[in-house]
Structures are given as C-alpha cells and as structure tokens.
C-alpha cells in the first residue's frame, strides 16, 4: 500500500483531487491511500506517508516542506498546476508511480 500526503491550503479543492486519484488507483487495481492536509497540519503526518506532494497554491512553502520531509527521507514533489486545476487524478497517480521508481521527481 502506497501512502500519499498532499499538502495544500485548506484541503477543500484538494479533496476532489484525492477522490480522483483514488478512483484512478482503483481502476488500475493499485493499493493507495491519499490524505490532504493543510500547511499547518501536515508536519505530524509526514513520517506516516511514502510520498509528499505539494499543491500549486502553496509552492512558496516548498523549501520548508522539503526540509521537514527530508528529516524522514520522504520524497517531495510539486503537483503540476494543470493537473491540479483539472483535478486529473490519473496524471497525479502517474507522477506518484514515477517518484516511486525514481523517475521524474521534483
């Protein structure tokens, strides 16, 4: 089971992306959990996930998020703004799969 943590502003619109990612994972028969937390809440959950994704609207916090994630060795990447805006869970799932295989991080 792969666990993804999405760090966002408040989690409202990100919840739609979470649903889309879970639907795409189910179609592909992949075991996946996805949780969206605000920039003020995520730090305590980093050690429980496999990958940290950052929503485009908080890209200005990337360095501080990376610093916390590095303490537990978790890979971090930005979600492509177009994929986020269109709630393209399949594309974000591909990004997660690439990160797991060490391709296309960042």
KEKE-3310 file (N, C-alpha, C; in steps of 0.2 Angstrom, whole numbers, plus 5000, padded with zeros to 4 digits):
npx = (5004:5003:5006:5001:5004:4996:5000:4992:4982:4969:4963:4950:4947:4957:4952:4944:4953:4960:4949:4948:4961:4961:4950:4956:4967:4960:4954:4966:4969:4977:4985:4982:4983:4977:4980:4974:4981:4982:4994:4997:4995:5001:5014:5015:5011:5020:5029:5022:5018:5022:5026:5026:5016:5015:5003:4999:4996:5002:5016:5026:5029:5037:5051:5052:5043:5050:5061:5056:5051:5063:5069:5064:5066:5057:5052:5048:5037:5031:5014:5009:5003:4992:4987:4982:4973:4964:4960:4965:4967:4972:4984:4991:4993:5001:5012:5016:5019:5030:5039:5040:5048:5059:5060:5058:5056:5052)
npy = (4994:5011:5026:5043:5059:5075:5091:5106:5121:5123:5111:5110:5110:5101:5089:5085:5081:5071:5061:5059:5053:5042:5035:5033:5025:5014:5009:5004:4994:4997:4998:5011:5025:5041:5057:5073:5087:5103:5116:5119:5108:5096:5092:5083:5071:5067:5057:5046:5043:5039:5047:5064:5077:5093:5105:5117:5130:5133:5133:5142:5138:5127:5124:5124:5113:5103:5103:5097:5085:5079:5075:5063:5056:5056:5057:5072:5082:5094:5096:5096:5111:5112:5099:5099:5109:5104:5093:5081:5066:5054:5058:5063:5052:5044:5052:5050:5036:5037:5044:5034:5025:5032:5041:5056:5065:5079)
npz = (5000:4995:5002:5001:5004:5003:5003:5006:5004:5012:5010:5004:4989:4986:4991:4981:4971:4978:4978:4964:4962:4970:4963:4951:4955:4959:4947:4941:4950:4961:4977:4987:4997:5001:5008:5012:5019:5027:5026:5039:5046:5041:5046:5057:5051:5041:5043:5042:5029:5012:5001:4998:4992:4985:4984:4970:4974:4986:4983:4987:4999:4998:5001:5015:5017:5011:5019:5031:5027:5022:5034:5037:5026:5015:4999:4989:4979:4968:4963:4946:4940:4930:4931:4943:4943:4934:4941:4938:4943:4938:4931:4941:4949:4940:4942:4955:4954:4946:4954:4964:4957:4955:4945:4937:4948:4958)
capx = (5000:5007:5003:5002:5001:4996:5000:4988:4980:4964:4960:4944:4948:4961:4948:4942:4959:4960:4944:4950:4967:4958:4947:4961:4971:4955:4954:4972:4970:4983:4983:4984:4979:4979:4977:4976:4981:4984:5001:4998:4994:5005:5021:5015:5009:5025:5033:5017:5017:5028:5027:5023:5015:5013:4998:5002:4994:5007:5023:5030:5031:5041:5058:5050:5040:5055:5066:5053:5051:5070:5071:5061:5068:5052:5052:5043:5037:5025:5009:5008:4997:4987:4984:4978:4967:4959:4958:4967:4970:4976:4990:4995:4995:5007:5018:5017:5022:5037:5043:5042:5053:5065:5060:5054:5055:5053)
capy = (5000:5017:5032:5049:5065:5081:5097:5111:5127:5121:5104:5109:5108:5095:5083:5082:5078:5065:5057:5057:5049:5035:5032:5030:5019:5008:5006:5001:4989:4999:4999:5018:5030:5048:5061:5080:5091:5110:5118:5120:5102:5091:5090:5077:5065:5066:5051:5040:5043:5037:5052:5071:5081:5100:5108:5123:5136:5134:5132:5146:5134:5121:5123:5122:5107:5099:5102:5093:5078:5076:5073:5057:5053:5056:5061:5078:5085:5099:5094:5101:5116:5110:5093:5101:5113:5100:5088:5075:5061:5049:5061:5064:5045:5043:5056:5046:5030:5039:5045:5028:5021:5036:5044:5062:5068:5086)
capz = (5000:4995:5006:4998:5008:4999:5007:5002:5009:5017:5009:5001:4982:4985:4992:4974:4968:4981:4975:4958:4962:4972:4958:4946:4958:4960:4941:4940:4955:4965:4984:4988:5002:4999:5013:5010:5025:5026:5028:5046:5049:5038:5048:5061:5047:5036:5044:5041:5022:5007:4997:5000:4986:4986:4979:4967:4978:4992:4981:4991:5006:4996:5004:5022:5017:5009:5025:5036:5024:5022:5041:5037:5020:5011:4993:4989:4973:4966:4958:4940:4941:4925:4933:4949:4941:4930:4945:4935:4947:4934:4929:4948:4951:4936:4945:4961:4952:4943:4960:4967:4953:4955:4938:4936:4954:4958)
cpx = (5004:5003:5005:4999:5002:4995:4997:4986:4975:4961:4953:4944:4952:4957:4945:4947:4960:4956:4946:4956:4965:4954:4951:4965:4966:4955:4960:4973:4976:4981:4986:4980:4982:4976:4979:4976:4984:4991:5003:4997:4998:5011:5021:5013:5015:5028:5028:5016:5023:5030:5023:5023:5013:5008:5001:5001:4999:5014:5028:5033:5036:5047:5057:5047:5046:5060:5063:5053:5058:5072:5069:5063:5063:5053:5046:5043:5031:5020:5009:5002:4991:4983:4980:4972:4962:4957:4960:4971:4974:4983:4995:4997:5001:5013:5020:5021:5029:5041:5045:5047:5059:5065:5055:5052:5056:5047)
cpy = (5006:5022:5038:5055:5071:5087:5103:5117:5125:5114:5104:5107:5102:5089:5080:5079:5071:5059:5054:5052:5042:5031:5029:5024:5013:5005:5002:4995:4990:5000:5006:5021:5037:5053:5068:5084:5098:5111:5118:5113:5096:5088:5084:5071:5063:5059:5045:5039:5040:5042:5058:5075:5088:5103:5115:5129:5138:5133:5136:5143:5128:5120:5121:5115:5101:5097:5097:5086:5075:5073:5065:5053:5052:5060:5066:5080:5089:5095:5099:5105:5114:5104:5094:5105:5109:5094:5081:5070:5056:5052:5061:5057:5043:5046:5052:5039:5031:5040:5039:5024:5026:5040:5051:5065:5075:5090)
cpz = (5000:4998:5003:5003:5004:5003:5003:5007:5014:5016:5005:4994:4982:4987:4985:4970:4971:4979:4968:4957:4965:4967:4952:4948:4958:4953:4939:4945:4959:4972:4985:4993:5000:5005:5011:5017:5023:5028:5035:5050:5047:5042:5053:5057:5042:5037:5043:5033:5018:5003:4999:4993:4988:4981:4976:4971:4984:4990:4984:4997:5004:5000:5012:5022:5016:5015:5030:5033:5023:5029:5041:5031:5015:5005:4992:4982:4972:4962:4952:4941:4936:4928:4939:4947:4937:4935:4942:4939:4944:4933:4936:4950:4947:4939:4951:4959:4949:4949:4964:4964:4952:4948:4939:4943:4954:4955)
residu = (UNK:UNK:UNK:UNK:UNK:UNK:UNK:UNK:UNK:UNK:UNK:UNK:UNK:UNK:UNK:UNK:UNK:UNK:UNK:UNK:UNK:UNK:UNK:UNK:UNK:UNK:UNK:UNK:UNK:UNK:UNK:UNK:UNK:UNK:UNK:UNK:UNK:UNK:UNK:UNK:UNK:UNK:UNK:UNK:UNK:UNK:UNK:UNK:UNK:UNK:UNK:UNK:UNK:UNK:UNK:UNK:UNK:UNK:UNK:UNK:UNK:UNK:UNK:UNK:UNK:UNK:UNK:UNK:UNK:UNK:UNK:UNK:UNK:UNK:UNK:UNK:UNK:UNK:UNK:UNK:UNK:UNK:UNK:UNK:UNK:UNK:UNK:UNK:UNK:UNK:UNK:UNK:UNK:UNK:UNK:UNK:UNK:UNK:UNK:UNK:UNK:UNK:UNK:UNK:UNK:UNK)
# end
